[in-house]
Amino acid sequence: MTATLIARPAAAAPKPADVIRLWAPAAAGVELTVVVPFYNPGAALRPTVQRLAECLTEAGVGFEVVAVSDGSTDGSEQTLAGIPGVRVIVNAVNQGKGAALHTGFAAARGAWVGFIDADGDIDPAHLVQYLLLARTGGHAGVYADKRHALSTSGATGFRKLVSIVYSTLVSVLFFLGVRDSQTGCKIFRRDVLAGLLPSLRERRFAFDLEFFVAAKAAGIRDFVGAPVRLEQRTAGSTVGRSAIVRTIRDTFTIYTRLRRNEYAPVARKDLALAA
């Protein structure tokens, strides 16, 4: 049965010590937690989550799906009723994708923790492939890499141009060794995610980038990019031009924090505690 929880966000901007940690104890039998953040996704949400649950069930993976409403006002969380293995958490106020992910991670009980966009442009079956790759390769995490030679993308025009420009900007500023920080399908080892979360402050779309920046500062680079097939979105996207501008601004904020060495001390300390 699907349970709905209410998580009321803090009013003040988060500081490193205040950022939500993974606090739910790991649960036997839950190999993978998948967090699905969403904000007014409309009709795209239920098919995405249902497909996700079906793929993981068919693969024999012990899983849970934590769907987090980031202050949605369209009632979309109600459409998830009856999907096995799904919990719904509702943030009362819209804060951004990163904030919704923090909420979901706090409830995660899996040995591996991943997330996927709710918009339906990425087949959830990819997460099964990524889990297998992570397990067999002993990686810290696996991320969807639209620049992989085997990837295909339905993006055209303005969206494709923005992706190219942003990827170039990230490469110039951070030298991450991660070719695609922003495609919304990733999986991480629980201890790695738990150790890095306290150093992450981004609450919007730059969360993904900040994760990899903090990981590099902590000496963690064992992330592997995997092929992904991106479909052309027809509905449900919440990434408009204003969000793109904010993400670029947040990217330079992350760069400033990195230059001030604000990530390494926090990340290394908390990784030691999580080990």
GULO-834548 format. One line per field, with one value per atom (N, C-alpha, C, O): atom name; x, y, z; residue in one letter. Coordinates in pm, whole numbers. Layout:
a: [CA ...]
px: [X ...]
py: [Y ...]
pz: [Z ...]
r: [A ...]
// end
This chain:
a: [N CA C O N CA C O N CA C O N CA C O N CA C O N CA C O N CA C O N CA C O N CA C O N CA C O N CA C O N CA C O N CA C O N CA C O N CA C O N CA C O N CA C O N CA C O N CA C O N CA C O N CA C O N CA C O N CA C O N CA C O N CA C O N CA C O N CA C O N CA C O N CA C O N CA C O N CA C O N CA C O N CA C O N CA C O N CA C O N CA C O N CA C O N CA C O N CA C O N CA C O N CA C O N CA C O N CA C O N CA C O N CA C O N CA C O N CA C O N CA C O N CA C O N CA C O N CA C O N CA C O N CA C O N CA C O N CA C O N CA C O N CA C O N CA C O N CA C O N CA C O N CA C O N CA C O N CA C O N CA C O N CA C O N CA C O N CA C O N CA C O N CA C O N CA C O N CA C O N CA C O N CA C O N CA C O N CA C O N CA C O N CA C O N CA C O N CA C O N CA C O N CA C O N CA C O N CA C O N CA C O N CA C O N CA C O N CA C O N CA C O N CA C O N CA C O N CA C O N CA C O N CA C O N CA C O N CA C O N CA C O N CA C O N CA C O N CA C O N CA C O N CA C O N CA C O N CA C O N CA C O N CA C O N CA C O N CA C O N CA C O N CA C O N CA C O N CA C O N CA C O N CA C O N CA C O N CA C O N CA C O N CA C O N CA C O N CA C O N CA C O N CA C O N CA C O N CA C O N CA C O N CA C O N CA C O N CA C O N CA C O N CA C O N CA C O N CA C O N CA C O N CA C O N CA C O N CA C O N CA C O N CA C O N CA C O N CA C O N CA C O N CA C O N CA C O N CA C O N CA C O N CA C O N CA C O N CA C O N CA C O N CA C O N CA C O N CA C O N CA C O N CA C O N CA C O N CA C O N CA C O N CA C O N CA C O N CA C O N CA C O N CA C O N CA C O N CA C O N CA C O N CA C O N CA C O N CA C O N CA C O N CA C O N CA C O N CA C O N CA C O N CA C O N CA C O N CA C O N CA C O N CA C O N CA C O N CA C O N CA C O N CA C O N CA C O N CA C O N CA C O N CA C O N CA C O N CA C O N CA C O N CA C O N CA C O N CA C O N CA C O N CA C O N CA C O N CA C O N CA C O N CA C O N CA C O N CA C O N CA C O N CA C O N CA C O N CA C O N CA C O N CA C O N CA C O N CA C O N CA C O N CA C O N CA C O N CA C O N CA C O N CA C O N CA C O N CA C O N CA C O N CA C O N CA C O N CA C O N CA C O N CA C O N CA C O N CA C O N CA C O N CA C O N CA C O N CA C O N CA C O N CA C O N CA C O N CA C O N CA C O N CA C O N CA C O N CA C O N CA C O N CA C O N CA C O N CA C O N CA C O N CA C O N CA C O N CA C O N CA C O N CA C O N CA C O N CA C O N CA C O N CA C O N CA C O N CA C O N CA C O N CA C O N CA C O N CA C O N CA C O N CA C O N CA C O N CA C O N CA C O N CA C O N CA C O N CA C O N CA C O N CA C O N CA C O N CA C O N CA C O N CA C O N CA C O N CA C O N CA C O N CA C O N CA C O N CA C O]
px: [85 0 88 192 46 122 93 -23 199 183 222 317 151 183 230 161 348 405 414 421 415 430 564 591 648 776 773 771 773 765 906 985 940 1077 1111 1025 1242 1290 1280 1296 1253 1237 1371 1383 1473 1603 1685 1665 1776 1868 1956 2004 1979 2054 2202 2261 2262 2406 2458 2380 2589 2641 2598 2563 2599 2565 2417 2377 2335 2191 2136 2021 2218 2169 2128 2196 2015 1959 2054 2107 2075 2156 2065 1943 2124 2051 2033 2130 1911 1893 1813 1819 1739 1666 1766 1858 1751 1844 1830 1720 1942 1936 1846 1848 1767 1671 1713 1749 1707 1736 1635 1515 1685 1597 1574 1517 1619 1606 1743 1827 1764 1893 1902 2009 1790 1791 1673 1557 1704 1602 1612 1721 1500 1496 1409 1290 1468 1394 1346 1423 1219 1160 1107 996 1184 1136 1042 1065 937 847 778 756 745 672 573 612 446 339 368 367 395 432 314 331 193 75 69 99 30 7 134 126 250 376 415 490 367 420 386 476 258 222 286 339 283 349 497 550 565 708 730 815 656 674 628 692 518 470 570 598 622 724 848 906 888 1003 980 1066 865 835 830 878 774 765 903 930 989 1124 1204 1270 1197 1273 1217 1292 1085 1023 1063 1099 1056 1092 1238 1273 1324 1467 1500 1615 1402 1425 1503 1567 1497 1568 1479 1363 1534 1462 1467 1575 1353 1354 1246 1153 1262 1156 1166 1276 1054 1049 998 891 1075 1034 1004 1096 878 836 814 736 882 878 814 867 700 635 701 703 755 821 720 732 620 517 422 370 399 308 168 122 102 -34 -135 -253 -90 -180 -238 -309 -209 -263 -202 -258 -90 -31 11 14 43 82 -30 -3 -154 -267 -270 -330 -209 -212 -125 -133 -41 50 -11 52 -133 -199 -207 -244 -171 -186 -66 -68 40 160 246 288 272 348 489 555 534 671 695 810 589 604 559 451 643 606 606 689 513 505 533 473 624 653 619 655 551 508 579 559 662 716 608 556 576 463 487 392 613 648 749 841 731 825 960 968 1068 1203 1299 1397 1272 1362 1395 1372 1450 1482 1578 1557 1682 1780 1719 1752 1628 1561 1475 1472 1406 1324 1411 1372 1527 1618 1667 1674 1703 1744 1634 1663 1510 1398 1389 1371 1400 1392 1508 1490 1629 1747 1735 1780 1674 1659 1574 1586 1488 1400 1451 1389 1563 1613 1664 1733 1631 1672 1755 1789 1787 1857 2008 2064 2073 2219 2273 2383 2194 2221 2107 1992 2139 2036 2049 2157 1940 1942 1827 1744 1824 1710 1689 1781 1567 1533 1431 1345 1440 1343 1204 1189 1103 964 903 789 977 919 893 820 951 926 1017 993 1123 1212 1321 1394 1333 1433 1361 1283 1387 1326 1383 1504 1297 1345 1423 1494 1410 1486 1636 1713 1678 1820 1873 1988 1791 1838 1874 1964 1805 1840 1979 2062 2005 2135 2245 2354 2214 2313 2345 2461 2244 2268 2359 2452 2335 2420 2563 2658 2579 2712 2782 2901 2709 2767 2810 2918 2725 2756 2877 2969 2876 2983 3115 3222 3109 3231 3282 3393 3203 3245 3259 3342 3178 3190 3120 3031 3162 3094 2959 2869 2945 2818 2821 2927 2703 2686 2590 2487 2625 2540 2506 2585 2387 2347 2433 2443 2494 2588 2538 2557 2475 2421 2531 2504 2655 2768 2837 2933 2787 2839 2815 2715 2907 2899 2772 2725 2717 2598 2468 2361 2478 2358 2286 2346 2155 2075 1993 1952 1969 1898 1794 1818 1677 1571 1575 1490 1674 1682 1716 1800 1649 1676 1679 1635 1730 1721 1780 1895 1700 1747 1796 1900 1722 1760 1896 1978 1919 2047 2161 2268 2138 2240 2274 2392 2173 2197 2280 2371 2249 2323 2471 2558 2499 2638 2713 2825 2650 2715 2740 2847 2640 2656 2763 2844 2766 2868 3008 3101 3022 3151 3190 3305 3094 3119 3165 3262 3097 3132 3272 3349 3304 3437 3547 3650 3525 3626 3645 3757 3536 3544 3593 3665 3554 3571 3661 3713 3684 3769 3728 3812 3601 3548 3585 3597 3603 3615 3480 3472 3374 3236 3180 3168 3147 3111 2970 2941 2884 2745 2695 2657 2696 2654 2504 2452 2432 2295 2183 2068 2210 2102 2046 2121 1914 1850 1827 1713 1933 1923 2059 2156 2066 2194 2172 2061 2279 2275 2408 2514 2402 2522 2521 2416 2641 2654 2608 2635 2538 2477 2578 2553 2692 2788 2849 2880 2868 2923 2824 2862 2699 2597 2580 2573 2575 2557 2673 2653 2793 2909 2917 2971 2863 2873 2756 2772 2641 2522 2541 2493 2610 2621 2696 2683 2773 2847 2771 2819 2654 2578 2472 2391 2473 2380 2286 2193 2308 2222 2085 2075 1981 1845 1771 1656 1835 1768 1841 1893 1844 1895 2046 2097 2119 2264 2307 2427 2211 2244 2337 2437 2304 2381 2527 2618 2548 2685 2756 2871 2690 2755 2795 2899 2714 2750 2885 2972 2902 3028 3146 3258 3122 3228 3272 3392 3177 3211 3281 3373 3237 3301 3447 3534 3474 3612 3695 3810 3638 3710 3743 3842 3659 3681 3767 3792 3812 3898 3824 3884 3695 3615 3593 3531 3644 3630 3582 3577 3546 3508 3361 3281 3328 3194 3205 3294 3116 3122 2996 2885 3017 2905 2854 2932 2722 2660 2565 2515 2541 2454 2313 2264 2249 2112 2038 2096 1911 1827 1731 1649 1742 1657 1549 1577 1425 1312 1279 1311 1217 1173 1057 956 1069 961 846 866 724 606 525 443 549 476 549 632 519 570 701 741 770 898 880 793 966 963 1090 1118 1166 1292 1270 1283 1238 1221 1347 1450 1339 1456 1501 1620 1406 1444 1522 1615 1483 1555 1696 1790 1712 1845 1935 2051 1881 1959 1999 2113 1907 1939 2046 2134 2037 2136 2276 2373 2286 2416 2468 2586 2380 2420 2466 2567 2390 2427 2558 2634 2586 2712 2831 2931 2821 2929 2938 3046 2825 2828 2905 2984 2881 2954 3103 3187 3136 3277 3342 3456 3270 3323 3347 3449 3253 3270 3391 3467 3408 3522 3653 3746 3660 3780 3811 3927 3708 3726 3751 3761 3761 3787 3679 3709 3554 3444 3392 3315 3434 3380 3466 3414 3596 3682 3676 3658 3690 3692 3563 3567 3449 3321 3301 3262 3329 3307 3395 3347 3524 3614 3575 3583 3534 3493 3370 3367 3271 3147 3159 3087 3249 3275 3335 3303 3422 3481 3373 3377 3278 3170 3077 3022 3060 2967 3028 2956 3160 3228 3200 3249]
py: [-119 0 124 127 223 347 433 456 481 567 708 729 806 946 1010 1005 1070 1138 1286 1325 1369 1512 1555 1531 1617 1670 1820 1867 1896 2041 2098 2078 2169 2219 2332 2407 2343 2453 2583 2583 2692 2820 2882 2952 2857 2920 2842 2722 2911 2845 2748 2783 2627 2527 2559 2613 2525 2531 2388 2295 2367 2231 2139 2024 2189 2104 2073 1981 2149 2131 2041 1999 2010 1935 1795 1730 1750 1621 1507 1500 1419 1300 1181 1188 1074 948 900 860 902 860 732 668 692 567 452 449 357 244 158 143 102 11 -106 -156 -151 -258 -384 -378 -497 -624 -647 -625 -692 -720 -602 -619 -482 -366 -337 -272 -387 -365 -226 -164 -176 -49 39 -4 162 266 359 406 387 483 601 584 719 840 904 920 939 1004 1141 1150 1248 1381 1433 1409 1504 1557 1685 1707 1767 1891 1911 1941 1895 1911 1840 1902 1709 1636 1595 1551 1609 1571 1423 1339 1391 1252 1171 1048 1233 1160 1077 980 1113 1054 906 824 871 732 633 532 656 559 541 430 650 640 554 465 580 506 361 270 340 203 122 7 181 113 81 -26 175 154 34 -53 29 -82 -214 -316 -214 -337 -386 -506 -296 -335 -397 -499 -335 -385 -517 -605 -532 -658 -771 -880 -744 -846 -887 -1001 -794 -823 -893 -933 -908 -974 -890 -944 -759 -668 -634 -598 -647 -600 -449 -391 -384 -240 -169 -230 -37 53 178 218 238 364 470 455 577 689 806 870 832 941 1066 1064 1174 1296 1409 1454 1455 1572 1697 1721 1777 1902 2017 2113 2004 2107 2109 2215 1994 1989 2035 2012 2100 2148 2084 2119 1989 1928 1795 1728 1757 1632 1507 1399 1520 1407 1294 1178 1326 1219 1117 1001 1159 1068 961 856 986 890 768 668 774 664 558 456 580 484 347 334 245 108 50 -69 127 71 7 77 -123 -192 -136 -102 -128 -87 61 105 142 287 357 330 447 539 680 714 761 900 992 979 1086 1189 1323 1349 1408 1537 1650 1669 1724 1849 1956 1976 2024 2117 2237 2296 2275 2395 2358 2281 2412 2388 2452 2572 2371 2420 2390 2462 2284 2247 2099 2029 2052 1911 1862 1756 1940 1899 1882 1787 1972 1962 1836 1768 1806 1685 1560 1462 1562 1448 1429 1317 1538 1527 1462 1377 1502 1443 1293 1214 1255 1114 1033 921 1088 1018 994 891 1088 1073 951 896 910 796 667 562 674 559 448 475 324 209 109 2 141 47 51 152 -59 -64 25 78 39 132 232 197 356 460 532 579 539 606 703 716 771 856 866 843 902 916 1027 1045 1102 1207 1148 1036 1226 1181 1213 1175 1282 1335 1229 1255 1111 1004 1001 926 1083 1084 978 955 912 807 679 679 570 441 393 379 367 319 188 154 114 -10 16 -74 138 171 149 110 172 158 13 -11 -82 -223 -248 -315 -196 -211 -143 -197 -26 48 -23 -24 -83 -157 -276 -301 -348 -462 -416 -480 -307 -253 -210 -235 -146 -100 -218 -217 -319 -437 -513 -544 -542 -624 -549 -610 -418 -339 -282 -229 -293 -238 -87 -32 -19 126 200 146 324 410 454 484 459 499 489 479 490 486 597 617 670 780 768 716 816 819 921 1037 876 960 975 886 1088 1106 1128 1129 1145 1159 1025 1018 919 785 747 787 671 634 556 559 486 404 474 415 598 672 731 760 749 819 926 908 1035 1146 1203 1219 1233 1295 1445 1513 1499 1644 1711 1664 1822 1898 2046 2090 2124 2269 2329 2301 2412 2490 2401 2428 2295 2208 2142 2130 2099 2036 2137 2104 2258 2363 2394 2407 2406 2434 2323 2350 2199 2085 2091 2067 2121 2128 2242 2223 2358 2474 2448 2480 2391 2369 2263 2280 2156 2053 2111 2075 2199 2264 2351 2350 2427 2512 2430 2466 2320 2234 2176 2170 2134 2077 2179 2145 2302 2407 2444 2468 2449 2495 2387 2418 2260 2161 2043 1980 2009 1894 1769 1705 1735 1628 1488 1397 1471 1336 1269 1149 1346 1300 1375 1498 1304 1372 1432 1526 1378 1424 1424 1321 1541 1550 1563 1537 1602 1649 1556 1576 1456 1366 1295 1241 1295 1257 1110 1067 1031 889 844 836 815 783 683 668 615 523 533 541 534 548 445 403 407 324 402 522 338 406 483 597 420 485 608 706 605 721 837 950 808 913 970 1091 882 928 1016 1111 983 1061 1197 1291 1209 1336 1431 1552 1380 1464 1586 1694 1574 1693 1810 1923 1785 1895 1958 2053 1905 1952 2053 2027 2168 2275 2317 2395 2266 2306 2241 2120 2319 2270 2261 2217 2303 2301 2204 2102 2236 2141 2122 2024 2213 2199 2098 2079 2034 1932 1826 1789 1777 1669 1708 1633 1827 1877 1888 1845 1944 1963 1830 1820 1726 1593 1549 1506 1559 1514 1603 1555 1731 1822 1785 1778 1760 1721 1586 1565 1494 1362 1374 1310 1455 1474 1537 1497 1635 1700 1601 1618 1499 1397 1282 1187 1289 1186 1068 963 1083 975 1004 1104 916 939 815 814 712 586 587 506 679 685 652 702 569 528 574 560 628 668 550 468 542 431 484 596 404 450 480 419 576 611 647 702 614 655 762 736 880 992 1013 1031 1011 1037 1186 1257 1231 1370 1391 1321 1485 1515 1582 1670 1538 1603 1674 1761 1638 1702 1673 1581 1751 1722 1787 1779 1850 1911 2039 2121 2054 2176 2257 2348 2226 2296 2401 2373 2522 2632 2716 2682 2826 2911 2974 2992 3008 3067 2966 3003 2837 2733 2716 2690 2731 2721 2833 2810 2954 3068 3047 3074 2998 2972 2865 2875 2762 2655 2706 2668 2792 2851 2935 2928 3014 3095 3005 3032 2898 2805 2734 2701 2712 2648 2734 2683 2863 2953 2964 2986 2949 2946 2824 2834 2710 2588 2607 2565 2669 2695 2782 2758 2882 2969 2890 2908 2803 2720 2629 2610 2573 2485 2561 2511 2680 2762 2798 2818 2807 2837 2711 2717 2597 2469 2434 2385 2460 2435 2292 2251 2214 2079 1972 1887 1975 1864 1835 1719 1934 1901 1836 1740 1887 1832 1692 1601 1676 1548 1439 1328 1468 1366 1324 1206 1420 1390 1300 1200 1333 1257 1124 1030 1113 982 888 769 940 858 811 697 898 861 758 673 767 677 540 443 531 406 298 186]
pz: [0 0 0 65 -72 -79 42 76 108 225 188 111 240 215 344 445 341 455 425 308 527 509 567 685 486 533 512 398 619 607 601 694 494 475 570 614 601 683 604 482 674 607 571 470 654 632 530 512 465 373 450 557 397 471 480 386 592 610 608 624 590 579 692 668 815 929 936 1006 863 870 760 766 662 547 590 670 536 576 541 431 637 614 583 603 536 529 672 737 723 861 875 980 771 779 782 699 874 877 752 698 708 594 629 742 533 558 484 366 553 489 376 393 264 151 58 -49 98 10 -50 12 -169 -233 -294 -295 -345 -416 -376 -380 -338 -322 -442 -476 -505 -615 -573 -543 -570 -538 -668 -763 -671 -789 -746 -693 -766 -731 -840 -958 -799 -901 -855 -736 -954 -930 -1044 -1157 -1015 -1113 -1245 -1351 -1240 -1362 -1448 -1562 -1393 -1470 -1500 -1415 -1623 -1661 -1675 -1688 -1673 -1694 -1573 -1587 -1453 -1330 -1315 -1300 -1318 -1290 -1387 -1341 -1519 -1608 -1579 -1589 -1541 -1510 -1387 -1389 -1280 -1155 -1170 -1118 -1241 -1260 -1342 -1310 -1446 -1528 -1445 -1459 -1359 -1271 -1180 -1170 -1114 -1024 -1099 -1049 -1218 -1297 -1339 -1332 -1382 -1426 -1311 -1329 -1195 -1080 -1030 -989 -1034 -994 -1088 -1044 -1218 -1317 -1307 -1337 -1265 -1252 -1121 -1099 -1033 -905 -806 -716 -821 -731 -612 -629 -491 -374 -372 -359 -383 -405 -325 -273 -319 -277 -365 -404 -395 -467 -371 -311 -356 -272 -366 -416 -388 -476 -391 -295 -425 -344 -422 -524 -373 -431 -378 -257 -468 -428 -428 -504 -341 -331 -450 -485 -512 -627 -589 -477 -682 -659 -753 -751 -835 -933 -885 -961 -759 -706 -766 -752 -834 -905 -812 -854 -686 -594 -574 -543 -591 -574 -683 -663 -795 -905 -877 -949 -774 -745 -656 -628 -610 -522 -588 -705 -510 -557 -627 -660 -650 -712 -603 -511 -611 -505 -489 -587 -364 -336 -338 -332 -348 -361 -233 -180 -185 -78 -133 -217 -88 -133 -15 91 -36 64 1 -114 76 23 95 215 24 76 60 -50 168 166 76 25 57 -20 -128 -103 -246 -355 -326 -299 -331 -307 -420 -439 -495 -602 -601 -502 -714 -728 -620 -562 -593 -493 -356 -284 -318 -189 -183 -81 -292 -296 -286 -221 -349 -339 -197 -148 -129 11 95 179 73 146 119 212 -7 -41 12 59 5 56 206 257 277 422 457 566 365 389 327 344 255 179 271 369 236 316 236 288 111 26 40 82 3 0 -112 -103 -217 -326 -331 -305 -365 -371 -505 -541 -577 -706 -720 -630 -832 -861 -1011 -1090 -1048 -1189 -1203 -1116 -1312 -1338 -1358 -1405 -1322 -1334 -1469 -1495 -1555 -1679 -1785 -1881 -1769 -1864 -1985 -2079 -1984 -2101 -2091 -2187 -1975 -1955 -1914 -1819 -1985 -1951 -1818 -1804 -1718 -1588 -1595 -1501 -1704 -1719 -1712 -1679 -1742 -1733 -1591 -1574 -1490 -1352 -1319 -1239 -1380 -1361 -1418 -1356 -1537 -1600 -1518 -1503 -1465 -1387 -1257 -1213 -1194 -1071 -1097 -1020 -1204 -1239 -1265 -1219 -1337 -1365 -1237 -1220 -1147 -1020 -934 -874 -927 -844 -897 -822 -1025 -1081 -1090 -1079 -1109 -1122 -992 -987 -886 -757 -758 -685 -840 -854 -740 -674 -719 -621 -674 -596 -805 -865 -1015 -1077 -1074 -1219 -1258 -1193 -1363 -1406 -1554 -1633 -1591 -1731 -1805 -1765 -1912 -1988 -2131 -2214 -2159 -2294 -2398 -2518 -2352 -2445 -2472 -2548 -2410 -2435 -2581 -2641 -2637 -2779 -2811 -2925 -2713 -2737 -2696 -2705 -2653 -2611 -2731 -2835 -2715 -2815 -2745 -2630 -2813 -2752 -2846 -2966 -2789 -2868 -2861 -2918 -2789 -2773 -2905 -2981 -2930 -3052 -3021 -2914 -3115 -3108 -2983 -2947 -2916 -2802 -2689 -2629 -2659 -2548 -2574 -2483 -2696 -2730 -2719 -2669 -2766 -2758 -2613 -2579 -2528 -2386 -2323 -2245 -2357 -2302 -2341 -2257 -2466 -2513 -2444 -2397 -2437 -2375 -2227 -2175 -2159 -2016 -1988 -1896 -2065 -2046 -2065 -1993 -2163 -2186 -2067 -2024 -2015 -1899 -1779 -1713 -1752 -1639 -1658 -1562 -1778 -1805 -1780 -1721 -1823 -1807 -1660 -1616 -1585 -1446 -1350 -1255 -1372 -1266 -1299 -1207 -1425 -1461 -1383 -1319 -1387 -1302 -1349 -1267 -1478 -1530 -1544 -1572 -1525 -1544 -1663 -1659 -1769 -1893 -1891 -1965 -1809 -1807 -1663 -1609 -1602 -1462 -1446 -1337 -1551 -1531 -1577 -1537 -1658 -1699 -1577 -1495 -1565 -1439 -1417 -1399 -1417 -1385 -1333 -1408 -1203 -1139 -1027 -975 -989 -876 -802 -864 -667 -586 -473 -426 -431 -313 -191 -180 -102 12 97 134 127 216 151 220 20 -51 -46 -16 -75 -72 69 86 168 306 351 426 306 346 281 340 160 88 113 98 151 165 255 220 369 456 393 440 288 225 109 48 78 -39 1 91 -66 -29 -141 -118 -260 -371 -359 -335 -376 -361 -494 -499 -602 -731 -825 -781 -953 -1052 -1047 -1101 -985 -977 -871 -849 -804 -704 -762 -700 -881 -942 -959 -923 -1012 -1030 -897 -884 -798 -669 -607 -542 -627 -577 -632 -556 -762 -823 -784 -769 -766 -721 -581 -553 -492 -354 -351 -272 -437 -443 -485 -426 -587 -630 -519 -497 -448 -338 -227 -156 -212 -110 -160 -86 -285 -340 -400 -422 -427 -485 -633 -669 -719 -863 -937 -1060 -863 -927 -968 -921 -1058 -1115 -1264 -1332 -1312 -1451 -1524 -1474 -1644 -1729 -1809 -1857 -1823 -1894 -2001 -1991 -2105 -2213 -2163 -2069 -2228 -2195 -2324 -2418 -2325 -2438 -2388 -2300 -2443 -2403 -2508 -2626 -2462 -2551 -2551 -2456 -2655 -2663 -2567 -2576 -2476 -2384 -2458 -2541 -2424 -2480 -2374 -2404 -2247 -2136 -2008 -2002 -1905 -1772 -1736 -1620 -1829 -1797 -1717 -1745 -1615 -1533 -1554 -1475 -1658 -1684 -1791 -1910 -1750 -1843 -1849 -1791 -1921 -1939 -1807 -1785 -1721 -1592 -1508 -1437 -1516 -1443 -1498 -1422 -1627 -1689 -1639 -1606 -1633 -1584 -1438 -1401 -1356 -1215 -1201 -1116 -1286 -1280 -1314 -1249 -1412 -1446 -1330 -1295 -1271 -1155 -1040 -976 -1015 -907 -937 -845 -1064 -1103 -1063 -1014 -1083 -1043 -890 -836 -822 -675 -626 -533 -689 -655 -680 -600 -791 -823 -716 -678 -668 -562 -434 -368 -399 -279 -294 -199 -413 -437 -421 -359 -477 -466 -321 -284 -240 -98 -15 108 -83 -17 86 194 50 142 136 223 36 21 87 159 63 106 255 291 344 487 535 612 490 532 475 547 345 280 339 364 362 414 555 590 637 773 774 846 693 695 624 657 527 468 570 572 655 761 858 904 890 981 919 988 786 718 693 670 698 665 769 757]
r: [M M M M T T T T A A A A T T T T L L L L I I I I A A A A R R R R P P P P A A A A A A A A A A A A A A A A P P P P K K K K P P P P A A A A D D D D V V V V I I I I R R R R L L L L W W W W A A A A P P P P A A A A A A A A A A A A G G G G V V V V E E E E L L L L T T T T V V V V V V V V V V V V P P P P F F F F Y Y Y Y N N N N P P P P G G G G A A A A A A A A L L L L R R R R P P P P T T T T V V V V Q Q Q Q R R R R L L L L A A A A E E E E C C C C L L L L T T T T E E E E A A A A G G G G V V V V G G G G F F F F E E E E V V V V V V V V A A A A V V V V S S S S D D D D G G G G S S S S T T T T D D D D G G G G S S S S E E E E Q Q Q Q T T T T L L L L A A A A G G G G I I I I P P P P G G G G V V V V R R R R V V V V I I I I V V V V N N N N A A A A V V V V N N N N Q Q Q Q G G G G K K K K G G G G A A A A A A A A L L L L H H H H T T T T G G G G F F F F A A A A A A A A A A A A R R R R G G G G A A A A W W W W V V V V G G G G F F F F I I I I D D D D A A A A D D D D G G G G D D D D I I I I D D D D P P P P A A A A H H H H L L L L V V V V Q Q Q Q Y Y Y Y L L L L L L L L L L L L A A A A R R R R T T T T G G G G G G G G H H H H A A A A G G G G V V V V Y Y Y Y A A A A D D D D K K K K R R R R H H H H A A A A L L L L S S S S T T T T S S S S G G G G A A A A T T T T G G G G F F F F R R R R K K K K L L L L V V V V S S S S I I I I V V V V Y Y Y Y S S S S T T T T L L L L V V V V S S S S V V V V L L L L F F F F F F F F L L L L G G G G V V V V R R R R D D D D S S S S Q Q Q Q T T T T G G G G C C C C K K K K I I I I F F F F R R R R R R R R D D D D V V V V L L L L A A A A G G G G L L L L L L L L P P P P S S S S L L L L R R R R E E E E R R R R R R R R F F F F A A A A F F F F D D D D L L L L E E E E F F F F F F F F V V V V A A A A A A A A K K K K A A A A A A A A G G G G I I I I R R R R D D D D F F F F V V V V G G G G A A A A P P P P V V V V R R R R L L L L E E E E Q Q Q Q R R R R T T T T A A A A G G G G S S S S T T T T V V V V G G G G R R R R S S S S A A A A I I I I V V V V R R R R T T T T I I I I R R R R D D D D T T T T F F F F T T T T I I I I Y Y Y Y T T T T R R R R L L L L R R R R R R R R N N N N E E E E Y Y Y Y A A A A P P P P V V V V A A A A R R R R K K K K D D D D L L L L A A A A L L L L A A A A A A A A]
// end
